[in-house]
């Protein structure tokens, strides 16, 4: 089985290299489930519901708290527990931020947080409330939109992107970090199951077939870009994240890949 996996990775490297991307297996983490990279930090979760960070090429478990989703950014490390509770990593421990429960969150914005509840309601936490949480008490989230159903939402200091329950893609070119007020959500062509925007504004997504795409044509004035460009992978991919020129991908089989353009 291990030999088959290694052979698949070799083929994957050849396939991606052909499209100007070079991929290799990342630091091994058994049964990887989700990954997030930002500001030079990488965190990941596993099917066993534990969160890890990457230190000198090795994974270090964050806590005994059972976690299904983690995110890193200017506000540190945040996570969603198996029970949908929200946590922030404070003084070496995951501390619960009482209040709204989420199924997914993202702290890649300008020190504000966004996320989605189990009923697909988009939520935002202002910069003051995000940075003000020191490990105890509750935080007050604000609803992002009165009617849109968010399956996955992600922000950078430049813009926010989201996928709805119907796999529609949306882009908001501006969010005010101190008030959590968003510009109008623009519908973008395509269909994805999850999406990620990096700190520097690059947007990557994965569709229902496990295919990876990058948004091209993004400019300061055209934050939603012009089209999607397919990135060949020989493995079906579950989720991706991009930081410091490196694309991180988790395959549906639980393998972590590192890719460079």
Secondary structure as UniProt FT lines:
FT   HELIX           2..18
FT   TURN            19..20
FT   STRAND          22..25
FT   TURN            30..31
FT   STRAND          32..38
FT   TURN            39..40
FT   STRAND          41..46
FT   TURN            47..48
FT   STRAND          51..55
FT   TURN            56..57
FT   STRAND          58..61
FT   STRAND          67..73
FT   TURN            74..75
FT   STRAND          76..81
FT   TURN            82..83
FT   STRAND          86..90
FT   TURN            91..92
FT   STRAND          93..96
FT   STRAND          104..106
FT   STRAND          113..116
FT   TURN            118..119
FT   STRAND          122..125
FT   HELIX           127..132
FT   STRAND          142..143
FT   STRAND          150..155
FT   STRAND          160..164
FT   TURN            165..166
FT   STRAND          169..172
FT   STRAND          175..176
FT   TURN            177..180
FT   STRAND          181..182
FT   STRAND          186..188
FT   STRAND          194..197
FT   TURN            199..200
FT   STRAND          203..206
FT   TURN            208..209
FT   STRAND          212..216
FT   TURN            223..224
FT   STRAND          227..231
FT   STRAND          237..243
FT   TURN            244..245
FT   STRAND          246..251
FT   TURN            252..253
FT   STRAND          256..260
//
